[in-house]
Amino acid sequence: MKVEVSFIPEYERLQESVAIAQKYHAHFEYNDFYLPSVYTDEEEVDRRIKAYLSCGRDTGMDTMHGVFLDMTVHSSDPNIAAYSKKRIRQSLEIGRRLGVKGIVFHTGLIAGFKEQSYVSNWLSVNVDFFQKICMEYPDLNVYMENMFDRDEELLYQLAERMKDVPNFGICLDYAHAAISDVAPSRWFERCAPYIRHMHINDNDLVNDLHLPLGSGKIDWQEFSKELKRLYENGELKELPSILLELKSLEAFEESIAVFYKLFE
């Protein structure tokens, strides 16, 4: 079972990043354009896009992390909602310029807040907005990631309501799922029909630590077993691409050997 794997390139170590991508036949997931210090500076955005495109790589299988810090399209404050939507569109424009296949966004949910009016508003606003976004950017996939959501229910409902939107899907962050209130296998089982992309790294099952694979407490054998089962049973419509979301190039190289063994 061949899984498309990616890692986060380091802008300050770009040539090393390119060499690692070539060595492991891996793709990039650009992680700098969600930073306010970058996306609020048009010259810096242009500089980084030009640098990445100058590497001579095929970016068609790359992904990008869109804005998420303080982004709340479902805010009851119209100014906050409008600003969030503006920056999300900016992320998509950057991704289009880079030639990536998809952009990752976060649910932006307040973890554990179950007030029905909040939940209903979040769902209706996000369905409406991201349906429009997917129509505006048919050349890009939009992946919605669980952040510190306590369970899978709302992300599942969002994907279910958008099941007829061909360029929308779930980015399942398995490490985030591992520290939620439910087992990661439940996230897998429920969200499987809509998972298109994944983020993985290790942690202590309490905090989101972004550790190399095998240096924390997540059961990676269970992860690979469940992924294979869902794919072979047809519950996963396609094998998701997977980002090893780690803090350095060294951590990626430390983790990639562990990752490959999972899919031997």
C-alpha positions as a printed Julia matrix, in Angstrom:
264×3 Matrix{Float64}:
   0.0    0.0    0.0
   1.69   3.18  -1.22
   1.0    6.28   0.84
   1.92   9.75  -0.42
   3.96  11.35   2.36
   4.89  14.97   2.95
   6.85  17.1    5.39
   7.22  20.76   6.29
  10.02  22.46   4.35
  12.17  24.93   6.24
  12.38  28.21   4.37
  15.78  29.01   5.9
  17.05  25.56   4.83
  15.36  25.35   1.47
  18.03  23.44  -0.45
  18.26  20.86   2.33
  14.47  20.56   2.23
  14.54  19.95  -1.52
  17.24  17.31  -1.12
  15.2   15.49   1.54
  12.1   15.59  -0.65
  14.08  13.99  -3.46
  15.67  11.39  -1.18
  12.36  10.14   0.22
  10.11  10.93  -2.76
   8.17  13.2   -0.39
   6.08  16.31  -0.96
   5.98  19.66   0.81
   3.28  21.05   3.08
   4.06  24.77   3.36
   3.61  25.88   6.94
   4.74  29.5    6.89
   1.77  31.2    5.24
  -0.51  30.78   8.28
   1.79  33.02  10.33
   0.56  36.62  10.75
   4.16  37.84  10.48
   4.21  36.4    6.96
   0.71  36.79   5.52
   0.29  40.41   6.62
   3.47  41.34   4.71
   2.81  41.21   0.96
   6.5   41.52   0.1
   7.35  38.59   2.38
   4.58  36.49   0.84
   5.91  37.23  -2.65
   9.48  36.54  -1.58
   8.64  33.14  -0.18
   6.45  32.09  -3.1
   9.22  33.01  -5.55
  11.8   31.14  -3.49
   9.68  27.97  -3.35
   8.9   28.09  -7.07
  12.56  28.67  -7.93
  13.45  25.18  -6.67
  12.31  23.6   -9.93
  10.07  21.06  -8.15
   6.69  19.82  -9.31
   4.38  21.32  -6.66
   1.24  19.6   -7.91
   1.18  17.1   -5.03
   2.18  19.64  -2.37
  -0.24  20.99   0.23
  -0.34  24.13   2.33
  -1.58  25.03   5.78
  -3.96  27.96   5.55
  -4.62  30.58   8.19
  -6.18  29.37  11.43
  -4.95  31.46  14.36
  -7.93  33.56  15.54
  -9.86  32.77  12.34
 -13.59  32.54  13.06
 -15.85  32.67  10.02
 -18.78  31.83  12.31
 -18.17  34.81  14.62
 -21.23  36.81  15.65
 -19.07  39.91  15.2
 -19.4   40.75  11.47
 -15.96  42.43  11.39
 -14.21  39.33  12.76
 -16.13  37.07  10.38
 -15.33  39.29   7.39
 -11.63  39.46   8.27
 -11.46  35.68   8.71
 -13.08  35.09   5.31
 -10.71  37.59   3.69
  -7.65  35.83   5.06
  -8.95  32.38   4.09
  -9.34  33.6    0.53
  -5.8   34.99   0.71
  -4.54  31.53   1.69
  -6.29  30.03  -1.3
  -4.76  32.64  -3.61
  -1.3   31.83  -2.22
  -1.94  28.12  -2.69
  -3.05  28.72  -6.25
   0.15  30.67  -6.97
   2.23  27.84  -5.49
   0.34  25.27  -7.57
  -0.53  23.03  -4.61
  -3.28  20.44  -4.67
  -4.97  21.5   -1.44
  -5.18  23.83   1.55
  -5.74  22.82   5.18
  -7.96  24.9    7.48
  -9.11  24.31  11.07
 -12.63  23.98  12.44
 -12.07  26.92  14.8
 -14.41  25.38  17.36
 -14.3   26.36  21.02
 -13.44  22.96  22.47
 -16.15  21.56  24.7
 -18.63  24.4   24.13
 -21.9   22.53  23.54
 -24.4   25.42  23.6
 -26.86  24.43  20.88
 -27.1   27.88  19.33
 -23.29  28.01  19.01
 -23.1   24.53  17.5
 -25.94  25.15  15.03
 -24.49  28.49  13.97
 -21.0   27.02  13.51
 -22.35  24.28  11.29
 -24.64  26.38   9.11
 -22.12  29.2    8.61
 -19.24  26.87   7.78
 -21.31  24.81   5.34
 -22.47  27.95   3.55
 -19.03  29.59   3.44
 -16.97  26.58   2.4
 -19.45  25.51  -0.25
 -18.95  28.95  -1.81
 -15.16  28.72  -1.39
 -15.02  25.33  -3.08
 -17.03  26.68  -6.0
 -14.76  29.73  -6.28
 -11.61  27.59  -6.21
 -12.48  24.37  -8.08
  -8.79  23.78  -8.83
  -7.94  23.44  -5.12
  -8.95  20.87  -2.53
 -10.11  22.27   0.79
  -9.31  20.1    3.82
 -10.93  20.78   7.21
  -8.79  19.67  10.15
  -9.83  18.81  13.69
  -7.84  20.9   16.13
  -8.75  20.47  19.79
 -12.32  19.38  19.04
 -13.42  17.09  21.85
 -15.07  14.56  19.53
 -15.7   13.91  15.84
 -19.38  14.82  15.67
 -19.34  18.33  14.19
 -16.52  17.67  11.75
 -18.42  14.6   10.58
 -21.64  16.59  10.21
 -19.85  19.29   8.21
 -18.36  16.71   5.84
 -21.68  14.87   5.57
 -23.48  18.06   4.54
 -20.76  18.76   1.99
 -20.48  15.24   0.62
 -21.5   16.37  -2.86
 -18.72  19.01  -3.01
 -15.94  17.17  -4.88
 -13.05  19.33  -3.68
 -13.9   19.29   0.05
 -12.71  16.71   2.55
 -11.39  16.1    6.04
  -7.77  16.4    7.15
  -7.72  14.04  10.12
  -5.04  15.07  12.61
  -4.48  11.75  14.33
  -2.4   13.27  17.13
  -5.18  15.72  17.93
  -7.67  12.85  17.88
  -5.46  10.94  20.32
  -5.87  13.67  22.96
  -9.6   14.18  22.43
 -12.36  12.77  24.62
 -12.9    9.77  22.32
 -10.6    7.12  20.91
  -8.83   7.97  17.62
 -10.33   4.8   16.14
 -13.75   6.45  16.5
 -12.56   9.45  14.5
 -11.26   7.07  11.84
 -14.42   4.97  11.73
 -16.88   7.85  11.57
 -14.97  10.21   9.3
 -13.5    7.57   6.96
 -15.68   8.33   3.9
 -14.49  11.93   3.9
 -10.81  11.7    4.9
  -8.59  13.0    2.1
  -5.48  14.09   3.99
  -3.91  13.4    7.41
  -1.45  14.9    9.87
   0.5   12.63  12.19
   3.1   13.02  14.94
   3.55  11.6   18.41
   2.58  12.84  21.86
   2.02  11.73  25.45
  -1.77  11.33  24.96
  -2.26  14.52  26.98
  -0.56  17.36  25.1
  -0.05  18.2   21.43
   3.75  17.85  21.34
   4.6   17.14  17.69
   7.16  14.49  18.66
   8.87  12.16  16.19
   6.98   8.92  15.55
   7.78   6.32  18.18
   8.96   8.76  20.84
   5.55   9.21  22.46
   2.64   7.01  23.49
   0.48   6.78  20.37
  -0.03   3.22  19.17
   1.22   3.41  15.57
   0.61  -0.28  14.88
  -3.05   0.31  15.67
  -3.01   3.37  13.41
  -1.63   1.47  10.4
  -3.89  -1.53  11.05
  -6.99   0.68  11.11
  -5.96   2.67   8.05
  -5.33  -0.5    6.05
  -8.62  -2.05   7.19
 -10.71   0.96   6.25
  -9.0    1.25   2.88
  -9.28  -2.43   2.02
 -12.95  -2.45   3.07
 -13.67   0.52   0.83
 -14.74   2.75   3.72
 -11.93   5.12   2.8
 -12.79   6.23  -0.71
  -9.15   7.01  -1.41
  -5.88   6.54   0.42
  -5.19   9.88   2.1
  -1.93  11.72   1.69
  -0.12  12.01   5.03
   1.93  14.85   6.49
   4.53  13.96   9.11
   3.94  17.23  10.96
   7.17  17.68  12.88
   9.35  20.48  14.16
  12.47  19.98  12.05
  13.95  18.22   9.05
  15.88  16.0   11.46
  12.66  14.93  13.19
  11.17  14.02   9.8
  14.17  11.87   8.9
  13.97  10.23  12.32
  10.29   9.47  11.77
  10.24   8.39   8.14
  11.89   5.03   8.85
   9.22   4.31  11.49
   6.54   5.42   9.05
   7.74   3.14   6.24
   7.76   0.12   8.55
   4.07   0.7    9.27
   3.21   0.06   5.63
   5.59  -2.74   4.72
